[in-house]
Amino acid sequence: MDATAQFQDRLNQVAKDAESLLDQLFGKGLASDELARPARLLDAMRYASLGAGKRFRPFLVVESASLFGVPREQALMAGVALECVHCYSLVHDDLPAMDNDDLRRGQPTAHKAFDEATAILAGDALLTLAFDILARIEVHTDASVRIALVTELARASGLGGMAGGQMLDLAAEGRFDAAPPPLGLAEVEELQTMKTGALLRFGCLAGAILGGAKDGERAALDRFGAIIGEAFQIADDILDVEGDPQTVGKATGKDAGAHKATVVGILGVAKAKEKLRALVDEAEQTLAPFGDRAAVLKAAARFVAERRA
């Protein structure tokens, strides 16, 4: 089996296993110190998280951790914690006050299927559950490892990461200033590194943390994750221009109409595709310290650039 086929096989298996684990975590049974799990809130969390999605972020955790022989069940727990943050971000991103989307993964968005208040609370609960999961001994027996994971995920998802990047994105649209100054390429890349790249970078870094990686190995995965994050957003922006809404699973052509700051908007589609190919080449080179063991991660980089949804 070649690396591309291996990648697809492992991605599918992680998706299946992550779905099963999330289904367990979103059960009706109470965790220690919980008093109740309101049915409507739990239903909304399940709706926003189960039954769809490629689970690429958990895959990055599991695959990067496998380079160090980390038990798969530990990596999968960390991976679904990351997926909870990702799903929360989608729920809040779709809200009328944010991107105002009606469709996500081919289905009505959470606030359309339920209501805005329930969607907000579902996002809140998904975010906080992520840190509940990471704090559990099933992730790692060493508390210092769990603390490191919690710290890195908090920073990737918060003020200096995804949430901060979303604020910069809204500002660039002109939400707070009728005539915001146009952003240059470096500013757009910083925005996208925070908004999209930070969680993907964490997916690779988490494997290194779980595996007690040496400094050079950790740096290589850290850089690989940063490149994957940048490539993922450029590919997403290209899909918004060229993608088919039925295939993508959401409305396309919205970035230009919303005056979104994107690499495609600055460079044009052709130059953006050139940059995307260069990023894939760099990502593959970054994994050189791991040799053939990283073949599937290299295939993942190509998947990011070539995906159609």
PEQUIDA-V502678 format. One record per pair of residues at least 24 apart in sequence whose C-alpha atoms are under 7 Angstrom apart, sorted by the first residue. I is the first residue (numbers start at 0). J is the second residue. D is the distance in whole Angstrom. If there is no record, write none. Layout:
BEGIN
I;J;D + I;J;D
END
This chain:
BEGIN
2;294;6 + 2;295;5 + 2;298;6 + 3;295;7 + 3;298;5 + 5;295;7 + 6;295;5 + 6;298;6 + 6;299;7 + 10;55;7 + 10;58;6 + 13;58;6 + 14;53;6 + 14;54;5 + 17;75;7 + 17;79;6 + 18;49;6 + 21;79;7 + 40;117;6 + 40;121;6 + 43;109;7 + 43;118;7 + 43;121;6 + 44;121;5 + 44;125;7 + 47;86;6 + 47;90;7 + 47;109;6 + 48;86;6 + 51;104;7 + 56;81;7 + 56;82;6 + 56;199;6 + 56;202;6 + 57;81;7 + 57;82;6 + 57;202;7 + 59;202;5 + 59;203;6 + 60;202;5 + 60;203;6 + 60;205;6 + 60;206;5 + 61;206;7 + 63;203;6 + 63;206;5 + 63;207;7 + 64;206;4 + 64;207;6 + 64;209;7 + 64;210;6 + 66;292;7 + 67;210;5 + 69;209;7 + 69;210;6 + 73;137;6 + 73;138;5 + 73;139;7 + 74;138;7 + 76;138;6 + 77;133;6 + 77;138;6 + 80;129;4 + 80;130;7 + 80;132;6 + 80;133;6 + 81;129;7 + 83;125;5 + 83;126;6 + 83;129;6 + 84;125;6 + 84;126;5 + 84;129;6 + 87;122;4 + 87;123;7 + 87;125;5 + 87;126;6 + 90;118;6 + 90;122;6 + 91;119;6 + 91;122;6 + 102;249;5 + 102;250;7 + 103;248;6 + 103;249;5 + 104;248;4 + 104;249;6 + 105;248;4 + 105;249;6 + 144;208;7 + 144;209;7 + 148;205;6 + 151;201;7 + 152;201;7 + 155;197;5 + 155;198;6 + 155;201;7 + 156;198;7 + 159;193;7 + 160;193;4 + 160;194;6 + 160;197;6 + 161;193;5 + 161;194;4 + 161;195;6 + 161;197;6 + 162;194;7 + 163;193;7 + 164;190;5 + 164;191;7 + 164;193;5 + 164;194;4 + 165;194;5 + 168;260;7 + 171;259;7 + 171;260;6 + 172;257;6 + 172;258;5 + 172;259;5 + 182;260;7 + 184;262;7 + 184;265;7 + 187;260;6 + 187;261;6 + 187;262;7 + 191;232;7 + 192;228;7 + 192;229;6 + 195;228;6 + 195;232;6 + 196;225;6 + 196;228;4 + 196;229;6 + 197;228;7 + 199;224;6 + 199;227;7 + 199;228;5 + 200;224;4 + 200;225;5 + 200;228;6 + 216;288;7 + 219;285;6 + 219;286;6 + 223;282;5 + 223;285;6 + 226;278;6 + 226;282;6 + 227;300;6 + 230;275;6 + 230;278;6 + 230;303;7 + 230;304;7 + 231;303;6 + 231;304;7 + 233;262;6 + 233;271;7 + 233;275;7 + 234;304;6 + 236;261;7 + 236;263;6 + 237;263;7 + 237;268;7 + 238;307;7 + 242;307;7 + 246;308;6 + 247;307;7 + 247;308;4 + 275;304;7
END
